[in-house]
Amino acid sequence: MTDTAFYYEDTICAPATPAGGAISVIRISGAKAIGIAGSLFTPKSGKSLAQRAAGTVAFGDISDAEGETLDEVLVTLFRAPHSYTGEDSVEISCHGSAYIVSRLLQSLIAKGCRMARPGEFTQRAFLNGKMDLSRAEAVADLIASTSAASHRVALKQMRGQFSEELAALRDKLLHLTTLLELELDFSDHEDLEFADRAQLQDITEEIRAKLSRLASSFRLGNAIKNGTPVAIVGDTNAGKSTLLNTLLGEEKAIVSDVHGTTRDAIEDTVNIGGTLFRFIDTAGIRQSDDKVEQIGISRTFKKLEEAEIVLWVIDSTDWQKSLRLKSEILPLCAGKSLLLLFNKSDLIGLNDLARPTAPNGTNVPQAAAAMLSAFADISAEHLFITAQASSSCAPVVSYLEKAAAQTATATQNDIIITNERHYAAILSALADLDRVSSGLRDGLPGDLISQDLRSVLFHLAEITGGAITSDEVLHSVFKSFCIGK
């Protein structure tokens, strides 16, 4: 028996709820869980914990290791393999007093438990075959979800939809590998082929298309998990910081008439329509001799490259100044959603609606017409914000709600990758599949093609945990989990 095996045979305990609540739940798992909990628990009915059926809840007193009563509690009993971890497990629901929780944990440890490491309950669930690794990781994502979109994606993965997709692909790959390796058993018959090469190429391309779709979903998945990045860019004093403050509903950024006030990117998140948006107020773009401001402007372009949505704020009263930014901003907006916001539009005769008409319905004033003509060649949606309505960003919020609705549709219908480890494994699998496809086209021997197919299978198994044997790798996966999960 290895030290590691002994380590996983320990009975572990930890709080499963955050501190400060009215109720705390202490989770215990392992071969001695029922015995240890039973040594501290006195049920009101008189029937001991060991005599009770699985899936039952008992009410009674919990004592410390010295026999002093700590609290009245509810104890929920789970027996292997029908528990979260696949082991005998007990959950003690006590009052949320920090003293009670601390004394109870000390008593459990005195009776033979040890404190669980971060994620160890879920890690044991994986090791005991209760879930594969991708589903285990989705548990952490579900706990960390901050929006309807991130919750929906994590729930689908925890329920195994991603695992099922991978399993179907692996079955096809195993079939291909089996046919090719069967040929090796009859290598003395040089003309014998069990696998039609044209058919193999078609199946390879089918699998490649599905993996490519999964890989391309990571960009959206990363945005869902961390917040869709929205860069607010433009000239100095165009109103970027005011826009950020209005969207956030707080004075996050300093607003001043002094040019170059914002020297660095300021970020914060807002949930709009069930999707998390990460707004980034950037330094105004202009020529400056100030070294600090130059660094801020350089970071503006970096944030612009990272953004999924770009809000370009233009001062309608000084719009000519923004024209020089077209050559700098537009090349970095390729493939992104670009929204032009004409701030203070009422000061040149435009109203606050998303249409170029004067407030009284008359023709657009000459100054406004010139501005609209100057930006007409930019393929983007145009919105108009009035100086008087600076406390409201309804048109911008409405635009973002549409983007949120598109995200919601994608999360409902598609499998989306949010985990960098999964993304890296899929990219490696795609590279191996490219070699398989090239080998088939070039007529390489079946043993060489089979070797690349096995490499594809290995990388896909990494995602679900079938190819992971290193404790170091497992620790890396589970270390970000909260203790008690």
Salt bridges, closest charged atoms under 4 A:
ASP10 OD2 - ARG114 NE 2.71
ASP61 OD1 - LYS44 NZ 3.52
ASP64 OD2 - ARG103 NH2 2.82
GLU66 OE1 - ARG103 NH2 3.29
ASP71 OD1 - HIS95 ND1 2.89
GLU72 OE2 - LYS44 NZ 3.56
GLU87 OE1 - ARG124 NH1 3.17
GLU91 OE2 - ARG27 NH2 3.23
GLU120 OE2 - ARG114 NH2 2.66
GLU120 OE1 - ARG117 NE 3.56
GLU120 OE2 - ARG124 NH2 3.37
GLU137 OE1 - ARG421 NH2 2.81
GLU137 OE1 - HIS422 NE2 2.67
ASP141 OD1 - LYS225 NZ 3.24
GLU165 OE2 - ARG213 NH2 2.71
GLU181 OE2 - ARG454 NE 2.69
GLU183 OE1 - ARG197 NH2 3.09
ASP188 OD2 - HIS189 NE2 3.76
GLU206 OE2 - LYS172 NZ 2.36
GLU206 OE2 - LYS210 NZ 3.61
ASP235 OD2 - ARG324 NH2 3.30
ASP264 OD2 - ARG299 NH1 2.78
GLU267 OE1 - ARG278 NH1 3.20
GLU267 OE2 - LYS303 NZ 2.79
ASP268 OD2 - LYS252 NZ 3.34
ASP290 OD2 - ARG263 NH2 3.31
GLU293 OE2 - ARG286 NE 2.75
GLU306 OE2 - LYS302 NZ 2.85
GLU306 OE1 - LYS303 NZ 3.96
GLU308 OE2 - ARG219 NE 2.70
ASP315 OD2 - LYS344 NZ 3.23
ASP318 OD2 - LYS321 NZ 3.55
ASP377 OD1 - LYS326 NZ 3.08
ASP432 OD1 - ARG435 NH2 1.89
ASP432 OD2 - HIS459 NE2 3.33
ASP434 OD1 - ARG208 NE 2.61
ASP452 OD1 - ARG435 NE 3.42
GLU462 OE1 - HIS459 ND1 3.19
